[in-house]
Amino acid sequence: MDAPTITVQLPADLYAKLQSLATQERTDLVEMLDRLITKEPQPFARVIVKDPQLRGGRPIMAGTGVSVRTVVGHYKLGLTPEEIADQLDLDLALVYAALAYYHLNRDEIEADILANSEEVVINELRASPRE
């Protein structure tokens, strides 16, 4: 037995945004809405974002451009979340979100930190041919 069908009126701008999102996801609008309604929420989905065009795809705090790696680096230097928020001019909640993201994705962030460590960068510079 099929589920009942209903008609919903949406403001035109909201419909356009949903349609655009469905196009980006390469699905139709009904499937897109079903996924948005039924999927489990992803922690930090609106606070921590990853975009290949921003900071090389590293996770950053939305609207700031500050990477999770930067917050973690300050934290590893011994700064408190409050001090990090003050130094980087961030909401304290964003700092805690970045630290939580780090603890949930430690391998990803540690690999990023290692790949950008001073020793690795120096070795890469020495290995690159000079013109």
C-alpha positions as CSV (number, residue, x, y, z in Angstrom):
1,M,0.0,0.0,0.0
2,D,1.4,3.4,-1.0
3,A,1.8,6.2,1.5
4,P,-0.8,8.9,1.1
5,T,0.2,11.9,-1.0
6,I,-0.2,15.5,0.2
7,T,0.4,18.8,-1.3
8,V,2.6,21.3,0.5
9,Q,3.0,25.0,-0.3
10,L,6.5,26.3,0.1
11,P,7.8,29.9,-0.4
12,A,9.4,30.1,-3.8
13,D,12.8,30.9,-2.4
14,L,12.8,27.8,-0.2
15,Y,11.6,25.6,-3.0
16,A,14.5,27.0,-5.2
17,K,17.0,26.2,-2.5
18,L,15.7,22.7,-2.0
19,Q,15.7,22.1,-5.8
20,S,19.3,23.4,-6.0
21,L,20.3,21.1,-3.2
22,A,18.6,18.1,-4.9
23,T,20.4,19.0,-8.1
24,Q,23.8,19.2,-6.3
25,E,23.1,15.8,-4.7
26,R,22.0,14.4,-8.1
27,T,18.7,13.2,-6.8
28,D,15.1,14.3,-7.2
29,L,13.3,16.7,-4.8
30,V,11.2,14.0,-3.1
31,E,14.2,11.8,-2.4
32,M,16.1,14.8,-1.1
33,L,13.3,15.8,1.3
34,D,13.0,12.2,2.5
35,R,16.7,12.1,3.3
36,L,16.7,15.4,5.0
37,I,13.7,14.4,7.2
38,T,14.7,10.8,8.0
39,K,18.5,10.8,8.3
40,E,20.2,11.0,11.6
41,P,21.6,14.4,12.2
42,Q,25.4,14.7,11.7
43,P,27.2,16.3,14.6
44,F,28.6,19.7,13.8
45,A,27.1,19.7,10.3
46,R,26.4,23.4,10.4
47,V,29.3,24.4,12.6
48,I,32.2,22.6,11.1
49,V,32.3,22.5,7.3
50,K,34.6,21.0,4.7
51,D,34.8,22.6,1.3
52,P,37.5,21.8,-1.2
53,Q,37.7,25.5,-2.1
54,L,38.3,26.6,1.5
55,R,41.6,25.9,3.3
56,G,42.3,22.9,1.0
57,G,39.2,21.1,2.2
58,R,40.3,21.1,5.8
59,P,37.5,21.2,8.4
60,I,36.9,24.8,9.4
61,M,34.4,26.6,11.6
62,A,31.6,27.9,9.4
63,G,31.8,31.6,8.6
64,T,35.2,32.1,10.1
65,G,37.8,30.5,7.8
66,V,39.6,29.2,11.0
67,S,40.5,25.6,10.7
68,V,40.0,23.0,13.4
69,R,43.7,22.3,13.1
70,T,44.4,25.9,14.2
71,V,42.3,25.6,17.3
72,V,43.8,22.2,18.1
73,G,47.3,23.7,17.7
74,H,46.5,26.4,20.2
75,Y,45.0,23.9,22.6
76,K,48.1,21.6,22.4
77,L,50.2,24.7,23.3
78,G,48.3,24.8,26.6
79,L,45.8,27.5,25.9
80,T,42.4,27.2,27.4
81,P,39.3,27.3,25.2
82,E,38.5,30.7,26.6
83,E,42.0,31.9,25.7
84,I,41.7,30.4,22.2
85,A,38.4,32.2,21.7
86,D,39.9,35.5,22.7
87,Q,43.1,35.1,20.6
88,L,41.3,34.0,17.5
89,D,38.3,36.2,18.0
90,L,35.8,33.3,18.0
91,D,32.7,32.4,19.9
92,L,33.6,30.1,22.8
93,A,31.0,27.6,21.4
94,L,32.9,27.4,18.1
95,V,36.1,26.5,20.0
96,Y,34.4,23.8,21.9
97,A,32.8,22.5,18.7
98,A,36.3,22.4,17.0
99,L,37.7,20.5,20.0
100,A,34.8,18.1,20.0
101,Y,35.3,17.5,16.3
102,Y,38.9,16.9,16.9
103,H,38.2,14.3,19.5
104,L,35.7,12.5,17.2
105,N,38.0,12.7,14.2
106,R,41.4,12.6,15.9
107,D,43.2,10.6,13.1
108,E,42.1,13.0,10.4
109,I,43.3,16.1,12.3
110,E,46.5,14.5,13.5
111,A,47.4,13.5,10.0
112,D,46.7,17.1,8.9
113,I,48.9,18.4,11.7
114,L,51.7,16.0,10.8
115,A,51.5,16.7,7.1
116,N,52.1,20.4,7.9
117,S,54.7,20.0,10.6
118,E,57.8,22.1,10.3
119,E,60.0,19.0,9.7
120,V,57.8,17.7,6.9
121,V,57.6,21.1,5.2
122,I,61.4,21.5,5.4
123,N,62.0,18.1,4.0
124,E,59.6,18.8,1.1
125,L,61.4,22.1,0.4
126,R,64.8,20.3,0.3
127,A,63.5,17.6,-2.0
128,S,61.8,19.9,-4.5
129,P,64.0,20.9,-7.5
130,R,65.2,24.4,-7.6
131,E,65.0,26.5,-10.7
